[in-house]
Amino acid sequence: MPEPSSLLSIYRSDRRVADFLRRWTAAAPGSPEALSGAAGSLPAVVAASALLELKRPLVVVRSDKEEAAYFFN
């Protein structure tokens, strides 16, 4: 089974994820950047990749407590 860090590098090499991370990295701190069209655990994987890329705090807002719990786990 692959290590989590290797999974993140696989996802980070995907063009769509890389494009989103590039936009997120270029955004000014505090400005919102939406991730749409992602399903399952992909938003959490993208957030983990962004934390590694940005090296700064990250706030993720979900629409309700069930989505937040799913995202967190």
N, C-alpha and C positions, 0 to 999 in steps of 0.2 A: 504494500500500500504506500502510495507517495506521501511524502512529508507535506504538511500544510504550506511551508514556504515554497516548495516546488510547485504546488497547485497554484499559488498566487502568481508565480512567474509564468505559468502556462496561460492563466487568464490575462495577465498584463500584456502578453504578447499578441492577444487577439486584437485585431484592428479596431473593432467597435469599443472595446474597453480602453484601449490605448488612446483613442480619440477623446473619449469622455474624460480620462485622467488628464489629458493635455489641456482640455477646456477648464477643468476643475483647478489645475495647477496655475493656469493663467488668470483665473478669477481673483479679484481683490478679496482679502480676508473679510469675512462677514457678509459677502454677497451670496445670494442663493444660487445654487446650480442644480437643476432637476435631472433626475435619472428616470427616463420613461421607457416603457416597453420591456423592462427587465422582470423576469419571473423567478419564483423559487428563491434560492439562496444567493442568486447573482447580486442583488443590491448589497448584501452583507460582504460578499467577496470584493466587490468594487470599493466599498468603504474601507475594508482592510488594506487593499492595495493603495488607496488614496492616503491612508495614514502613513504608510511606508514612504510614499512619494513626497507628500507635503511636509512631513516632519513638523506638523503643528496641530493643535486641537481641531477636532471635527465634531460638528453637531448634526445629527441625523434626526429629522422630524418624520414621524409616521402618522397616519390618519387616525388610528385608534390604539387602545392598549393591547389588543390581540396582535395587530401588526407589529407593534413595538416589541412584544414578547417574542414573536417569531424571529424578528430581526436580531434581537439580542442573543437568542440561543443559537 
